[in-house]
Structure formats: C-alpha cells, structure tokens
Amino acid sequence: MPARWAVLGGTVAHGFTHLDLDIRVMIARLPRDAPAPKGTFWWPLDRLSEQALPTLTKKICAHAQGRRAGGRRAR
C-alpha cells in the first residue's frame, strides 16, 4: 500500500549563518507493521529524544507531531 502524503499547515523556520529557511513539512501515515525503507529504520516517537539529531531535524519532527521544538504545543 503506497503512502498518502499530506502537506502540514505552517512552516518550520530555521536560520543558518548565511541563510534562512522556511520549510513546508509533509507527513504520511503507514500501518504499524510497514517495513522501513531499505537502509533505514523506524524509531519510536516517544524515544526520539535519544537520537543525536541536528536542531533543524528536531524542529521538523516536533512540527510533524504538532509540537514546537522544546516540547511546547504548536499553535
């Protein structure tokens, strides 16, 4: 079953020293038993903080989960 992608409302803003990004995030829901794409793995959302992720990736994950980076709920 192919994933059905949807664009989330809002954007994730992130600044680098030489440019600013505004990122639109897309999500897809898959069955729990869906295999991970080759060369990747699934990680439980409630343990995501255990991964060493770049700040931008943390912001994108928080946005996809309806939160702001740092644990606050997104508006």
C-alpha positions as CSV (number, residue, x, y, z in Angstrom):
1,M,0.0,0.0,0.0
2,P,1.6,3.3,-1.1
3,A,1.8,6.1,1.5
4,R,-0.6,9.0,1.1
5,W,1.3,12.2,1.7
6,A,-0.2,15.4,3.0
7,V,1.3,18.9,3.5
8,L,1.1,20.1,7.1
9,G,-0.1,23.6,7.7
10,G,2.5,26.2,8.6
11,T,6.3,26.0,8.2
12,V,9.4,25.3,10.2
13,A,11.7,28.3,10.3
14,H,15.4,27.8,10.8
15,G,18.3,30.2,10.4
16,F,21.9,29.4,9.4
17,T,24.7,32.0,9.5
18,H,24.4,32.6,5.7
19,L,20.7,31.9,5.0
20,D,17.2,31.5,6.5
21,L,15.0,28.5,5.6
22,D,11.2,28.2,5.8
23,I,10.4,24.5,5.4
24,R,7.0,23.0,4.5
25,V,6.6,19.6,6.1
26,M,4.8,16.6,4.6
27,I,3.7,13.6,6.5
28,A,2.3,10.1,5.7
29,R,0.7,7.5,7.9
30,L,1.7,3.9,7.4
31,P,0.5,0.7,9.1
32,R,2.5,-0.2,12.2
33,D,3.9,-3.3,10.5
34,A,5.1,-1.4,7.4
35,P,8.7,-2.2,6.7
36,A,11.2,0.6,6.9
37,P,12.7,1.6,3.5
38,K,15.9,-0.1,2.6
39,G,18.9,1.3,4.5
40,T,16.8,3.0,7.2
41,F,15.0,2.1,10.4
42,W,11.9,3.2,12.3
43,W,12.4,4.7,15.8
44,P,9.6,5.1,18.3
45,L,8.4,8.7,18.6
46,D,8.4,8.5,22.4
47,R,12.2,7.7,22.3
48,L,13.1,10.2,19.6
49,S,15.0,12.4,22.1
50,E,17.5,9.5,22.5
51,Q,18.8,10.1,19.0
52,A,21.5,12.6,18.2
53,L,19.6,14.8,15.7
54,P,20.5,18.2,14.3
55,T,18.4,21.1,15.6
56,L,16.7,21.5,12.2
57,T,15.6,17.8,12.2
58,K,14.3,18.2,15.8
59,K,12.2,21.2,14.7
60,I,10.8,19.3,11.8
61,C,9.9,16.2,13.9
62,A,8.3,18.5,16.5
63,H,6.2,20.2,13.8
64,A,5.1,16.9,12.4
65,Q,3.9,15.8,15.9
66,G,2.0,19.1,16.4
67,R,4.5,20.5,18.9
68,R,7.1,23.2,18.9
69,A,10.8,22.2,19.4
70,G,11.4,22.2,23.1
71,G,8.2,20.4,23.9
72,R,5.6,23.2,23.6
73,R,2.4,22.6,21.7
74,A,2.3,24.2,18.2
75,R,-0.4,26.8,17.5
